[in-house]
C-alpha cells in the first residue's frame, strides 16, 4: 500500500473512532494556545507527543514523562524520558507514524514551522489536537509556557511549585546583581562558523546577563544577531561566554582565545573566557536557572559563591 493511502486509512480509522465515541465522550474544552490558535482540549490527556526539547523538559519536571509516546530527535538527551521512545523529525514530522501512535495531544514548537507551512496539517485533519508554543523571548514568557503546558495536562499544582522555585532563584541572584556597580561588558557567543551568532535585547539571555549585574555588549541590538568580529573587538568585552562545547574539533574556549585579532580584547588578555551549558542556556524552560547560575559565577566569581 502506498504511503499516502496508508495515511488516509489511518485518518479515516481515527475519524470513525471519534464518531463512534462522540456520544459518550467526556466533555472537551475550547482554548487558545501560546501562538493564539484556538483548539479543542480533550477531557483526558494520557498520550502526549512533544516536538521540542524545551517542552519535553517541562513535561518531565511536571511528572508527565510516562505519558510521552514520542518526542523530537533533539529531545533524545533530556533526562527522565524513555530513551526508546519513537523520534519525530523536528521540521518534517511523519504523519503516518504520528497518527499510528494515536496521541491525545501534540505539544509543538514555533521552530517546527518553516514559513506559513503547518507540518502537522495532516495530523490535525485526523482529529488530533496540536498546540503551538513559540520559543519565548523572556523569562516571564517561559513562566507562561510552563503554566500553559500544566493547564492542558492538569498539572497546575506542580507548575506553581516549579515557577515559584524559579522566581526565588532569579530574585536571589538579582538581589546581588542590583548591588553591583562595576557593570562588566559581556559577549555571549551562541554560534560560530561562516557567521558568528549572538543576541541583543528582547531575549531571555540578554535578560539573564542584566539580572547578574552585567551588560551585554549588543544590548543596543534586537533579538538574535550575527555580529562581525570587528564589532566584538571594538566593544572590548570584559568577559566572553560561549554555549558551544567545541568549534571544528577544538574546545570553543580555546578557539576563541586563539582567534586572529582578538588578542587585544580585555577578556582574552585576562583569561576571562568561559563555557556555559548549551542546553540550559538555549532551551526556554525551567532549566535556564542552571545557566543563570553558571553565568553569574563566571562573570562575578567573588560576588556569587
Order of alpha helices (4+ residues) and beta strands (2+ residues): alpha-beta-beta-beta-alpha-beta-beta-alpha-beta-alpha-beta-alpha-alpha-beta-beta-alpha-beta-beta-alpha-beta-beta-beta-alpha-alpha-beta-alpha-alpha
